[in-house]
Amino acid sequence: MTIVATWYGTAALHLVVDDSLGVFFDPSFERPPNAQPKIAADPKTVKLDPLDVVLVSHSHFDHVYNLPDLVRRYPAVHAYAPAMTVENCRRLCNGAIFKDYVCECSESDWERVHTVKAGDHIEITSQDGRVRLRAVAIESGHVRLDAYSILRVLFNYKVICRLGHYAKYLVGFPREEVLGWELQVESAGESKRIVFFGSLCDRHRDVLLQHSGCDWLILPLAGRKDILPCAAIVTEAMRPRAVIPVHHDDFFPPISYPVDYRNYSQWLKRSLPETRLIELEPEVPTRLLT
């Protein structure tokens, strides 16, 4: 089985299994000009073939902003997201958040956007029948922002000067349920497990233990200046064969900032030497190895 991952910044990740089945997590990769790293892909034109399913963790703008674009452009794709995500995306397309936002989704497009909650299961088979995907929505939560992450926004001169602009992003996308996703992928007699989280939640340890031992853990490292305590709790409970960090980029300055996770990398080598760290370069397709 060959799985290729392409990271588009934040938690936006495209997985392709055996050139046959495509999964996109948390589709938000339209960024301001000063974001780092720069993402060349235009969500309105980028080719993501194959693309069969979109899975969303929660309803904040940096996880859902381009969901309508993908649903409109790929008429066979189905998306699965918390109910608030669907509501936020409809409001986005209706101009209720940004008056100049343009993405004309039809009602037939919205029929392919399904609401899910923790515990719901999904089964998908690739169009050629070679790859089978079983996914389950996992109970999760949002990262608990530390004082540094909050105060640097509240007292940022650039934010204060454009408070109305940034407020649309921060309050225009309310959040309720936060999900993780476990995928079991089967192809050519092989089976692999992938666990994805869109936000770093170190709570629900009993849930984490139920999904431990996966082949790849996709772990967002954002929301705290020192990411190690939270990331270590999740990783130790999950004990994956490999960890893929995401969401550590400076995706929406001055609200966001780049996260230095070198201490987590060092902790992983020291504490869980059997777990590999796979670091993805933005927009570079990378074959995943356990």
C-alpha angles and dihedrals in degrees: 000000000000120000119184121193126200118188120206098185129272106037094317106129132165117203122191121192118205091334085286113085127038130199126185121197125204099346107216115123105133103112140182116259094254095053117119127251099028115234113213096191115105109213089214094058109016115123112231100169120190100039117157106150140019119206121195128197102195146341107263115123094248090062103040110024095109099036092103091051093056095044091050095046097045108050093186097050122105122204128205121197144144114283093252090057091058091047092049092049092050090051089048092053092045091057093247092128104028118017093205096049111121125197117124107204117181124220088255087057091052090050087068092056107087128192117229138176135200111300096027117133130214129192124194133172123200117251092253091049094237100111129049124195128196116185131183126192111235127210108249142146143219123276113265103242115228125227092261093056092049101040095047087061099041093052098035112123093211091053093047092051092053099030094140091054096049093040089066089061096041100044101019092075107052118193132218121155120025119204139192122201132223116198126195110195122193125190134151092353094309127113127199132180124217125184120197129190124184095197131030106251118172093185127089093053090169089059092047091053091054089061099040125129096043122157095237130018114197103206126187113218105196141105100056132067090220104042097174102090094053096037092049093053092052095043094046091052094045099041094192125185089238138010124214113196118213138164093042094115129103093254102159114019134223088023093048132045135191113268119223105216099171091116089056090050090051092047090051093053091047102040104029106024091165090064116083124214113223113194116196125210112222114268093357112124107230127191109229119232125184 
